[in-house]
Protein backbone atom coordinates (compact mmCIF):
# COMPACT_ATOMS: atom_id res chain seq x y z
CA UNK A 1 0.00 0.00 0.00
CA UNK A 2 1.38 3.39 -0.97
CA UNK A 3 0.00 6.90 -0.87
CA UNK A 4 1.10 8.08 -4.32
CA UNK A 5 -0.39 11.58 -4.38
CA UNK A 6 -1.60 13.89 -1.62
CA UNK A 7 -3.81 16.97 -2.02
CA UNK A 8 -4.96 19.16 0.86
CA UNK A 9 -7.12 22.26 0.88
CA UNK A 10 -8.47 24.36 3.75
CA UNK A 11 -6.82 22.22 6.43
CA UNK A 12 -5.53 24.02 9.53
CA UNK A 13 -2.67 26.41 8.61
CA UNK A 14 -1.66 24.56 5.44
CA UNK A 15 -1.65 26.33 2.12
CA UNK A 16 -3.10 24.38 -0.78
CA UNK A 17 -1.07 21.18 -1.05
CA UNK A 18 -0.46 18.97 -4.07
CA UNK A 19 2.40 16.52 -3.60
CA UNK A 20 3.83 13.47 -5.31
CA UNK A 21 4.51 11.19 -2.34
CA UNK A 22 5.50 8.00 -4.16
CA UNK A 23 8.51 7.01 -2.05
CA UNK A 24 9.11 4.62 0.83
CA UNK A 25 10.07 7.46 3.18
CA UNK A 26 8.38 10.86 2.98
CA UNK A 27 9.91 13.42 5.34
CA UNK A 28 8.36 16.74 6.36
CA UNK A 29 10.97 18.95 8.04
CA UNK A 30 11.13 22.46 9.42
CA UNK A 31 10.99 24.49 12.61
CA UNK A 32 8.33 23.93 15.23
CA UNK A 33 4.92 25.49 14.63
CA UNK A 34 5.17 25.53 10.83
CA UNK A 35 2.60 22.83 10.00
CA UNK A 36 4.54 19.54 9.90
CA UNK A 37 2.21 17.83 12.37
CA UNK A 38 -0.77 19.18 10.45
CA UNK A 39 0.40 17.22 7.41
CA UNK A 40 0.75 14.02 9.45
CA UNK A 41 -2.67 14.68 10.98
CA UNK A 42 -4.26 15.22 7.57
CA UNK A 43 -2.93 11.89 6.28
CA UNK A 44 -4.06 10.17 9.48
CA UNK A 45 -7.54 11.67 9.05
CA UNK A 46 -7.70 10.46 5.45
CA UNK A 47 -6.68 6.95 6.50
CA UNK A 48 -8.71 6.57 9.71
CA UNK A 49 -11.41 9.28 9.37
CA UNK A 50 -10.20 10.53 12.76
CA UNK A 51 -7.63 13.04 13.95
CA UNK A 52 -5.14 11.88 16.57
CA UNK A 53 -5.19 15.38 18.07
CA UNK A 54 -8.83 16.45 18.37
CA UNK A 55 -12.40 15.16 18.30
CA UNK A 56 -13.75 18.41 16.85
CA UNK A 57 -13.96 18.68 13.09
CA UNK A 58 -13.99 22.49 13.34
CA UNK A 59 -10.46 22.41 14.77
CA UNK A 60 -9.18 20.92 11.51
CA UNK A 61 -10.83 23.45 9.19
CA UNK A 62 -8.77 26.51 8.35
CA UNK A 63 -9.81 29.79 9.95
CA UNK A 64 -12.21 31.57 7.59
CA UNK A 65 -12.85 28.45 5.47
CA UNK A 66 -16.18 26.61 5.42
CA UNK A 67 -14.72 23.20 4.61
CA UNK A 68 -11.51 21.26 4.19
CA UNK A 69 -10.46 18.46 1.85
CA UNK A 70 -7.82 15.77 2.03
CA UNK A 71 -7.42 13.69 -1.13
CA UNK A 72 -5.09 10.79 -1.72
CA UNK A 73 -4.31 8.36 -4.52
CA UNK A 74 -3.62 4.92 -3.08
CA UNK A 75 -1.85 2.18 -5.01
CA UNK A 76 -2.10 -1.34 -3.62
CA UNK A 77 -1.14 -4.49 -5.52
CA UNK A 78 -1.55 -2.71 -8.84
CA UNK A 79 -4.97 -1.23 -8.00
CA UNK A 80 -5.31 2.56 -7.84
CA UNK A 81 -8.05 4.24 -5.80
CA UNK A 82 -8.75 7.93 -5.26
CA UNK A 83 -9.93 8.67 -1.73
CA UNK A 84 -11.39 11.95 -0.51
CA UNK A 85 -12.21 13.15 2.99
CA UNK A 86 -14.40 16.24 3.20
CA UNK A 87 -14.76 18.13 6.47
CA UNK A 88 -17.45 20.75 7.12
CA UNK A 89 -19.82 21.92 9.84
CA UNK A 90 -22.20 19.19 8.68
CA UNK A 91 -19.60 16.55 9.53
CA UNK A 92 -17.21 14.37 7.56
CA UNK A 93 -17.76 12.57 4.29
CA UNK A 94 -15.52 9.94 2.71
CA UNK A 95 -15.61 8.83 -0.92
CA UNK A 96 -13.81 6.26 -3.06
CA UNK A 97 -13.32 7.24 -6.70
CA UNK A 98 -15.96 9.95 -6.23
CA UNK A 99 -18.61 7.63 -4.75
CA UNK A 100 -19.72 7.04 -1.19
CA UNK A 101 -18.78 3.51 -0.05
CA UNK A 102 -21.62 1.11 0.71
CA UNK A 103 -19.83 0.14 3.94
CA UNK A 104 -17.16 1.89 5.96
CA UNK A 105 -15.18 -1.34 5.84
CA UNK A 106 -14.96 -0.90 2.07
CA UNK A 107 -13.22 2.44 2.58
CA UNK A 108 -10.82 1.08 5.16
CA UNK A 109 -9.94 -1.86 2.96
CA UNK A 110 -8.41 0.75 0.63
CA UNK A 111 -6.29 2.58 3.19
CA UNK A 112 -5.08 1.94 6.71
CA UNK A 113 -2.50 3.66 8.91
CA UNK A 114 -0.69 3.35 12.22
CA UNK A 115 0.37 6.63 13.84
CA UNK A 116 2.92 7.42 16.55
CA UNK A 117 2.94 10.89 18.10
CA UNK A 118 4.48 12.39 21.27
CA UNK A 119 1.15 12.38 23.12
CA UNK A 120 0.86 8.62 22.65
CA UNK A 121 3.11 8.10 25.68
CA UNK A 122 -0.22 8.28 27.54
CA UNK A 123 -0.96 4.85 26.14
CA UNK A 124 1.35 3.55 28.88
CA UNK A 125 0.74 6.08 31.64
CA UNK A 126 -2.88 6.99 31.03
CA UNK A 127 -6.29 5.49 31.77
CA UNK A 128 -7.41 2.04 30.52
CA UNK A 129 -9.67 3.59 27.88
CA UNK A 130 -6.63 4.61 25.83
CA UNK A 131 -5.19 1.10 25.93
CA UNK A 132 -8.54 -0.44 24.99
CA UNK A 133 -8.68 1.96 22.05
CA UNK A 134 -5.22 0.84 20.97
CA UNK A 135 -6.31 -2.81 21.04
CA UNK A 136 -9.52 -2.01 19.15
CA UNK A 137 -7.56 -0.01 16.57
CA UNK A 138 -5.17 -2.94 16.13
CA UNK A 139 -8.05 -5.38 15.63
CA UNK A 140 -9.52 -2.96 13.10
CA UNK A 141 -6.22 -2.59 11.24
CA UNK A 142 -6.15 -6.35 10.74
CA UNK A 143 -9.85 -6.65 9.96
CA UNK A 144 -11.82 -3.48 9.04
CA UNK A 145 -15.12 -5.31 9.67
CA UNK A 146 -14.22 -5.24 13.39
CA UNK A 147 -15.49 -1.64 13.42
CA UNK A 148 -19.06 -2.89 12.99
CA UNK A 149 -18.66 -5.19 16.02
CA UNK A 150 -17.51 -2.31 18.22
CA UNK A 151 -20.36 -0.09 17.06
CA UNK A 152 -22.91 -2.81 17.77
CA UNK A 153 -21.48 -3.40 21.25
CA UNK A 154 -21.57 0.32 22.08
CA UNK A 155 -25.15 0.57 20.80
CA UNK A 156 -26.29 -2.28 23.04
CA UNK A 157 -24.43 -0.83 26.04
CA UNK A 158 -26.15 2.50 25.49
CA UNK A 159 -29.58 0.86 25.23
CA UNK A 160 -29.00 -1.07 28.44
CA UNK A 161 -27.88 2.09 30.26
CA UNK A 162 -31.15 3.78 29.26
CA UNK A 163 -33.15 0.79 30.49
CA UNK A 164 -31.24 0.72 33.78
CA UNK A 165 -32.26 4.34 34.42
CA UNK A 166 -35.85 3.88 33.32
CA UNK A 167 -38.66 4.25 35.87
CA UNK A 168 -40.58 1.59 33.95
CA UNK A 169 -38.18 -1.29 34.32
CA UNK A 170 -39.05 -4.29 32.17
CA UNK A 171 -37.19 -7.45 33.27
CA UNK A 172 -38.16 -9.46 30.19
CA UNK A 173 -36.88 -6.70 27.90
CA UNK A 174 -33.71 -6.43 29.96
CA UNK A 175 -32.99 -10.15 29.73
CA UNK A 176 -33.37 -10.13 25.94
CA UNK A 177 -31.05 -7.12 25.69
CA UNK A 178 -28.52 -8.70 28.06
CA UNK A 179 -28.38 -11.85 25.97
CA UNK A 180 -27.59 -9.78 22.87
CA UNK A 181 -25.02 -7.77 24.84
CA UNK A 182 -23.38 -10.92 26.20
CA UNK A 183 -22.92 -12.35 22.70
CA UNK A 184 -21.63 -9.03 21.33
CA UNK A 185 -19.28 -8.41 24.26
CA UNK A 186 -17.90 -11.93 24.09
CA UNK A 187 -17.03 -11.46 20.41
CA UNK A 188 -15.20 -8.23 21.25
CA UNK A 189 -13.37 -9.78 24.20
CA UNK A 190 -12.39 -12.90 22.25
CA UNK A 191 -10.96 -10.93 19.33
CA UNK A 192 -9.14 -8.48 21.61
CA UNK A 193 -7.48 -11.30 23.53
CA UNK A 194 -6.46 -13.09 20.33
CA UNK A 195 -4.96 -9.86 18.98
CA UNK A 196 -2.96 -9.21 22.17
CA UNK A 197 -1.68 -12.78 22.26
CA UNK A 198 -0.55 -12.50 18.63
CA UNK A 199 1.02 -9.09 19.29
CA UNK A 200 3.11 -10.18 22.28
CA UNK A 201 5.92 -11.94 20.38
CA UNK A 202 6.61 -9.21 17.80
CA UNK A 203 6.32 -6.61 20.58
CA UNK A 204 9.07 -8.31 22.60
CA UNK A 205 11.25 -8.83 19.50
CA UNK A 206 10.93 -5.23 18.31
CA UNK A 207 11.45 -3.72 21.76
CA UNK A 208 14.62 -5.83 22.05
CA UNK A 209 15.86 -4.58 18.67
CA UNK A 210 15.05 -0.99 19.54
CA UNK A 211 16.37 -0.85 23.11
CA UNK A 212 18.26 -4.05 23.89
CA UNK A 213 15.75 -4.87 26.67
CA UNK A 214 13.76 -8.09 26.23
CA UNK A 215 12.11 -8.18 29.67
CA UNK A 216 8.78 -6.81 28.47
CA UNK A 217 5.36 -8.27 27.81
CA UNK A 218 1.69 -7.55 27.27
CA UNK A 219 -1.42 -9.24 28.60
CA UNK A 220 -5.11 -8.62 28.08
CA UNK A 221 -6.86 -8.26 31.44
CA UNK A 222 -10.46 -9.12 30.71
CA UNK A 223 -13.49 -9.73 32.87
CA UNK A 224 -14.83 -12.67 30.85
CA UNK A 225 -12.06 -15.21 31.27
CA UNK A 226 -9.95 -16.89 28.61
CA UNK A 227 -12.38 -19.50 27.30
CA UNK A 228 -14.17 -19.81 24.00
CA UNK A 229 -16.48 -17.11 22.71
CA UNK A 230 -19.48 -19.11 23.96
CA UNK A 231 -17.94 -19.57 27.42
CA UNK A 232 -17.18 -15.86 27.69
CA UNK A 233 -20.75 -15.01 26.68
CA UNK A 234 -22.08 -17.24 29.46
CA UNK A 235 -19.80 -15.55 32.02
CA UNK A 236 -20.99 -12.16 30.82
CA UNK A 237 -24.66 -13.16 31.18
CA UNK A 238 -23.99 -14.25 34.74
CA UNK A 239 -22.17 -11.00 35.59
CA UNK A 240 -24.95 -8.88 34.11
CA UNK A 241 -27.61 -10.69 36.14
CA UNK A 242 -25.48 -10.60 39.31
CA UNK A 243 -24.75 -6.87 39.10
CA UNK A 244 -28.10 -5.76 37.71
CA UNK A 245 -29.51 -4.36 40.96
CA UNK A 246 -26.35 -2.42 41.75
CA UNK A 247 -26.24 -1.11 38.18
CA UNK A 248 -29.86 0.02 38.42
CA UNK A 249 -29.09 1.95 41.59
CA UNK A 250 -26.11 3.65 39.94
CA UNK A 251 -27.75 4.01 36.53
CA UNK A 252 -24.86 2.70 34.46
CA UNK A 253 -23.10 -0.42 33.17
CA UNK A 254 -20.48 -1.63 35.62
CA UNK A 255 -19.25 -4.92 34.13
CA UNK A 256 -18.07 -6.05 30.71
CA UNK A 257 -15.32 -5.56 28.11
CA UNK A 258 -15.79 -1.78 28.24
CA UNK A 259 -13.87 -1.91 31.52
CA UNK A 260 -11.03 -4.24 30.45
CA UNK A 261 -7.39 -3.21 30.17
CA UNK A 262 -4.10 -3.97 28.43
CA UNK A 263 -1.29 -4.64 30.90
CA UNK A 264 2.19 -3.69 29.69
CA UNK A 265 5.09 -4.98 31.76
CA UNK A 266 8.70 -3.81 31.92
CA UNK A 267 11.27 -5.66 34.02
CA UNK A 268 8.34 -7.65 35.47
CA UNK A 269 6.65 -4.48 36.75
CA UNK A 270 3.51 -2.69 35.55
CA UNK A 271 4.93 -0.13 33.13
CA UNK A 272 2.07 2.26 33.89
CA UNK A 273 3.61 2.94 37.31
CA UNK A 274 7.30 2.14 36.88
CA UNK A 275 8.34 3.16 33.33
CA UNK A 276 10.29 6.40 32.89
CA UNK A 277 9.28 8.87 30.18
CA UNK A 278 11.91 7.50 27.81
CA UNK A 279 10.98 3.90 28.57
CA UNK A 280 7.30 4.67 28.01
CA UNK A 281 8.09 6.18 24.59
CA UNK A 282 10.06 3.10 23.57
CA UNK A 283 7.27 0.79 24.77
CA UNK A 284 4.61 2.66 22.79
CA UNK A 285 6.76 2.75 19.67
CA UNK A 286 7.42 -0.99 20.00
CA UNK A 287 3.67 -1.62 20.31
CA UNK A 288 3.01 0.42 17.17
CA UNK A 289 5.77 -1.36 15.26
CA UNK A 290 4.40 -4.72 16.42
CA UNK A 291 0.96 -3.68 15.16
CA UNK A 292 2.51 -2.94 11.77
CA UNK A 293 4.34 -6.24 11.78
CA UNK A 294 1.21 -8.20 12.64
CA UNK A 295 -0.75 -6.41 9.92
CA UNK A 296 1.92 -7.33 7.37
CA UNK A 297 1.65 -10.99 8.39
CA UNK A 298 -2.08 -10.81 7.66
CA UNK A 299 -1.53 -9.35 4.20
CA UNK A 300 -2.09 -5.66 5.00
CA UNK A 301 0.52 -2.92 4.61
CA UNK A 302 -0.65 0.14 6.55
CA UNK A 303 1.05 3.49 6.23
CA UNK A 304 3.22 4.37 9.22
CA UNK A 305 2.90 7.98 10.38
CA UNK A 306 5.62 9.18 12.75
CA UNK A 307 5.19 12.66 14.18
CA UNK A 308 8.01 14.69 15.73
CA UNK A 309 10.74 12.08 15.54
CA UNK A 310 13.29 14.68 16.70
CA UNK A 311 12.01 14.72 20.27
CA UNK A 312 11.04 11.11 20.77
CA UNK A 313 14.22 9.01 20.63
CA UNK A 314 17.93 9.40 21.15
CA UNK A 315 20.29 9.15 18.15
CA UNK A 316 21.05 5.44 18.61
CA UNK A 317 17.41 4.43 18.84
CA UNK A 318 16.42 6.70 15.95
CA UNK A 319 18.94 4.97 13.71
CA UNK A 320 17.76 1.55 14.85
CA UNK A 321 14.18 2.59 14.11
CA UNK A 322 15.13 3.66 10.59
CA UNK A 323 16.80 0.28 10.02
CA UNK A 324 13.71 -1.58 11.29
CA UNK A 325 11.37 0.43 9.07
CA UNK A 326 13.63 0.01 6.05
CA UNK A 327 13.43 -3.76 6.47
CA UNK A 328 9.61 -3.70 6.66
CA UNK A 329 9.25 -2.21 3.16
CA UNK A 330 6.34 -0.05 4.32
CA UNK A 331 5.61 3.54 3.37
CA UNK A 332 6.58 5.87 6.20
CA UNK A 333 5.68 9.54 6.71
CA UNK A 334 7.91 11.37 9.18
CA UNK A 335 7.90 14.88 10.61
CA UNK A 336 11.10 16.25 12.14
CA UNK A 337 12.87 19.51 12.93
CA UNK A 338 16.19 18.29 11.53
CA UNK A 339 17.17 16.19 8.54
CA UNK A 340 20.43 15.26 10.27
CA UNK A 341 18.69 12.60 12.35
CA UNK A 342 17.67 10.80 9.14
CA UNK A 343 20.85 11.02 7.11
CA UNK A 344 21.68 7.32 7.31
CA UNK A 345 19.77 4.44 5.81
CA UNK A 346 17.23 6.38 3.74
CA UNK A 347 17.61 5.85 0.01
CA UNK A 348 14.07 5.93 -1.42
CA UNK A 349 13.17 9.24 0.20
CA UNK A 350 11.27 12.42 -0.59
CA UNK A 351 11.94 15.47 1.59
CA UNK A 352 9.61 18.45 1.91
CA UNK A 353 10.36 21.61 3.84
CA UNK A 354 7.44 23.18 5.71
CA UNK A 355 7.47 26.92 6.38
CA UNK A 356 4.38 28.76 7.66
CA UNK A 357 2.06 26.19 6.12
CA UNK A 358 3.79 26.20 2.74
CA UNK A 359 5.55 23.09 1.41
CA UNK A 360 8.54 23.03 -0.90
CA UNK A 361 10.85 20.25 -2.06
C-alpha positions in Angstrom: 0.0 0.0 0.0 1.4 3.4 -1.0 0.0 6.9 -0.9 1.1 8.1 -4.3 -0.4 11.6 -4.4 -1.6 13.9 -1.6 -3.8 17.0 -2.0 -5.0 19.2 0.9 -7.1 22.3 0.9 -8.5 24.4 3.8 -6.8 22.2 6.4 -5.5 24.0 9.5 -2.7 26.4 8.6 -1.7 24.6 5.4 -1.7 26.3 2.1 -3.1 24.4 -0.8 -1.1 21.2 -1.0 -0.5 19.0 -4.1 2.4 16.5 -3.6 3.8 13.5 -5.3 4.5 11.2 -2.3 5.5 8.0 -4.2 8.5 7.0 -2.0 9.1 4.6 0.8 10.1 7.5 3.2 8.4 10.9 3.0 9.9 13.4 5.3 8.4 16.7 6.4 11.0 18.9 8.0 11.1 22.5 9.4 11.0 24.5 12.6 8.3 23.9 15.2 4.9 25.5 14.6 5.2 25.5 10.8 2.6 22.8 10.0 4.5 19.5 9.9 2.2 17.8 12.4 -0.8 19.2 10.5 0.4 17.2 7.4 0.7 14.0 9.4 -2.7 14.7 11.0 -4.3 15.2 7.6 -2.9 11.9 6.3 -4.1 10.2 9.5 -7.5 11.7 9.1 -7.7 10.5 5.5 -6.7 6.9 6.5 -8.7 6.6 9.7 -11.4 9.3 9.4 -10.2 10.5 12.8 -7.6 13.0 13.9 -5.1 11.9 16.6 -5.2 15.4 18.1 -8.8 16.5 18.4 -12.4 15.2 18.3 -13.8 18.4 16.9 -14.0 18.7 13.1 -14.0 22.5 13.3 -10.5 22.4 14.8 -9.2 20.9 11.5 -10.8 23.5 9.2 -8.8 26.5 8.4 -9.8 29.8 10.0 -12.2 31.6 7.6 -12.9 28.4 5.5 -16.2 26.6 5.4 -14.7 23.2 4.6 -11.5 21.3 4.2 -10.5 18.5 1.8 -7.8 15.8 2.0 -7.4 13.7 -1.1 -5.1 10.8 -1.7 -4.3 8.4 -4.5 -3.6 4.9 -3.1 -1.9 2.2 -5.0 -2.1 -1.3 -3.6 -1.1 -4.5 -5.5 -1.5 -2.7 -8.8 -5.0 -1.2 -8.0 -5.3 2.6 -7.8 -8.1 4.2 -5.8 -8.8 7.9 -5.3 -9.9 8.7 -1.7 -11.4 12.0 -0.5 -12.2 13.1 3.0 -14.4 16.2 3.2 -14.8 18.1 6.5 -17.4 20.8 7.1 -19.8 21.9 9.8 -22.2 19.2 8.7 -19.6 16.6 9.5 -17.2 14.4 7.6 -17.8 12.6 4.3 -15.5 9.9 2.7 -15.6 8.8 -0.9 -13.8 6.3 -3.1 -13.3 7.2 -6.7 -16.0 9.9 -6.2 -18.6 7.6 -4.7 -19.7 7.0 -1.2 -18.8 3.5 -0.1 -21.6 1.1 0.7 -19.8 0.1 3.9 -17.2 1.9 6.0 -15.2 -1.3 5.8 -15.0 -0.9 2.1 -13.2 2.4 2.6 -10.8 1.1 5.2 -9.9 -1.9 3.0 -8.4 0.8 0.6 -6.3 2.6 3.2 -5.1 1.9 6.7 -2.5 3.7 8.9 -0.7 3.4 12.2 0.4 6.6 13.8 2.9 7.4 16.5 2.9 10.9 18.1 4.5 12.4 21.3 1.1 12.4 23.1 0.9 8.6 22.7 3.1 8.1 25.7 -0.2 8.3 27.5 -1.0 4.9 26.1 1.3 3.6 28.9 0.7 6.1 31.6 -2.9 7.0 31.0 -6.3 5.5 31.8 -7.4 2.0 30.5 -9.7 3.6 27.9 -6.6 4.6 25.8 -5.2 1.1 25.9 -8.5 -0.4 25.0 -8.7 2.0 22.1 -5.2 0.8 21.0 -6.3 -2.8 21.0 -9.5 -2.0 19.1 -7.6 0.0 16.6 -5.2 -2.9 16.1 -8.0 -5.4 15.6 -9.5 -3.0 13.1 -6.2 -2.6 11.2 -6.1 -6.3 10.7 -9.8 -6.7 10.0 -11.8 -3.5 9.0 -15.1 -5.3 9.7 -14.2 -5.2 13.4 -15.5 -1.6 13.4 -19.1 -2.9 13.0 -18.7 -5.2 16.0 -17.5 -2.3 18.2 -20.4 -0.1 17.1 -22.9 -2.8 17.8 -21.5 -3.4 21.3 -21.6 0.3 22.1 -25.1 0.6 20.8 -26.3 -2.3 23.0 -24.4 -0.8 26.0 -26.2 2.5 25.5 -29.6 0.9 25.2 -29.0 -1.1 28.4 -27.9 2.1 30.3 -31.1 3.8 29.3 -33.1 0.8 30.5 -31.2 0.7 33.8 -32.3 4.3 34.4 -35.8 3.9 33.3 -38.7 4.3 35.9 -40.6 1.6 34.0 -38.2 -1.3 34.3 -39.1 -4.3 32.2 -37.2 -7.4 33.3 -38.2 -9.5 30.2 -36.9 -6.7 27.9 -33.7 -6.4 30.0 -33.0 -10.2 29.7 -33.4 -10.1 25.9 -31.1 -7.1 25.7 -28.5 -8.7 28.1 -28.4 -11.9 26.0 -27.6 -9.8 22.9 -25.0 -7.8 24.8 -23.4 -10.9 26.2 -22.9 -12.4 22.7 -21.6 -9.0 21.3 -19.3 -8.4 24.3 -17.9 -11.9 24.1 -17.0 -11.5 20.4 -15.2 -8.2 21.2 -13.4 -9.8 24.2 -12.4 -12.9 22.3 -11.0 -10.9 19.3 -9.1 -8.5 21.6 -7.5 -11.3 23.5 -6.5 -13.1 20.3 -5.0 -9.9 19.0 -3.0 -9.2 22.2 -1.7 -12.8 22.3 -0.5 -12.5 18.6 1.0 -9.1 19.3 3.1 -10.2 22.3 5.9 -11.9 20.4 6.6 -9.2 17.8 6.3 -6.6 20.6 9.1 -8.3 22.6 11.3 -8.8 19.5 10.9 -5.2 18.3 11.4 -3.7 21.8 14.6 -5.8 22.1 15.9 -4.6 18.7 15.0 -1.0 19.5 16.4 -0.8 23.1 18.3 -4.1 23.9 15.8 -4.9 26.7 13.8 -8.1 26.2 12.1 -8.2 29.7 8.8 -6.8 28.5 5.4 -8.3 27.8 1.7 -7.5 27.3 -1.4 -9.2 28.6 -5.1 -8.6 28.1 -6.9 -8.3 31.4 -10.5 -9.1 30.7 -13.5 -9.7 32.9 -14.8 -12.7 30.9 -12.1 -15.2 31.3 -9.9 -16.9 28.6 -12.4 -19.5 27.3 -14.2 -19.8 24.0 -16.5 -17.1 22.7 -19.5 -19.1 24.0 -17.9 -19.6 27.4 -17.2 -15.9 27.7 -20.8 -15.0 26.7 -22.1 -17.2 29.5 -19.8 -15.5 32.0 -21.0 -12.2 30.8 -24.7 -13.2 31.2 -24.0 -14.3 34.7 -22.2 -11.0 35.6 -25.0 -8.9 34.1 -27.6 -10.7 36.1 -25.5 -10.6 39.3 -24.7 -6.9 39.1 -28.1 -5.8 37.7 -29.5 -4.4 41.0 -26.3 -2.4 41.8 -26.2 -1.1 38.2 -29.9 0.0 38.4 -29.1 2.0 41.6 -26.1 3.7 39.9 -27.8 4.0 36.5 -24.9 2.7 34.5 -23.1 -0.4 33.2 -20.5 -1.6 35.6 -19.2 -4.9 34.1 -18.1 -6.0 30.7 -15.3 -5.6 28.1 -15.8 -1.8 28.2 -13.9 -1.9 31.5 -11.0 -4.2 30.4 -7.4 -3.2 30.2 -4.1 -4.0 28.4 -1.3 -4.6 30.9 2.2 -3.7 29.7 5.1 -5.0 31.8 8.7 -3.8 31.9 11.3 -5.7 34.0 8.3 -7.7 35.5 6.6 -4.5 36.8 3.5 -2.7 35.6 4.9 -0.1 33.1 2.1 2.3 33.9 3.6 2.9 37.3 7.3 2.1 36.9 8.3 3.2 33.3 10.3 6.4 32.9 9.3 8.9 30.2 11.9 7.5 27.8 11.0 3.9 28.6 7.3 4.7 28.0 8.1 6.2 24.6 10.1 3.1 23.6 7.3 0.8 24.8 4.6 2.7 22.8 6.8 2.7 19.7 7.4 -1.0 20.0 3.7 -1.6 20.3 3.0 0.4 17.2 5.8 -1.4 15.3 4.4 -4.7 16.4 1.0 -3.7 15.2 2.5 -2.9 11.8 4.3 -6.2 11.8 1.2 -8.2 12.6 -0.8 -6.4 9.9 1.9 -7.3 7.4 1.7 -11.0 8.4 -2.1 -10.8 7.7 -1.5 -9.3 4.2 -2.1 -5.7 5.0 0.5 -2.9 4.6 -0.6 0.1 6.6 1.1 3.5 6.2 3.2 4.4 9.2 2.9 8.0 10.4 5.6 9.2 12.7 5.2 12.7 14.2 8.0 14.7 15.7 10.7 12.1 15.5 13.3 14.7 16.7 12.0 14.7 20.3 11.0 11.1 20.8 14.2 9.0 20.6 17.9 9.4 21.1 20.3 9.1 18.1 21.0 5.4 18.6 17.4 4.4 18.8 16.4 6.7 15.9 18.9 5.0 13.7 17.8 1.6 14.9 14.2 2.6 14.1 15.1 3.7 10.6 16.8 0.3 10.0 13.7 -1.6 11.3 11.4 0.4 9.1 13.6 0.0 6.0 13.4 -3.8 6.5 9.6 -3.7 6.7 9.3 -2.2 3.2 6.3 0.0 4.3 5.6 3.5 3.4 6.6 5.9 6.2 5.7 9.5 6.7 7.9 11.4 9.2 7.9 14.9 10.6 11.1 16.3 12.1 12.9 19.5 12.9 16.2 18.3 11.5 17.2 16.2 8.5 20.4 15.3 10.3 18.7 12.6 12.3 17.7 10.8 9.1 20.9 11.0 7.1 21.7 7.3 7.3 19.8 4.4 5.8 17.2 6.4 3.7 17.6 5.8 0.0 14.1 5.9 -1.4 13.2 9.2 0.2 11.3 12.4 -0.6 11.9 15.5 1.6 9.6 18.4 1.9 10.4 21.6 3.8 7.4 23.2 5.7 7.5 26.9 6.4 4.4 28.8 7.7 2.1 26.2 6.1 3.8 26.2 2.7 5.5 23.1 1.4 8.5 23.0 -0.9 10.9 20.3 -2.1 
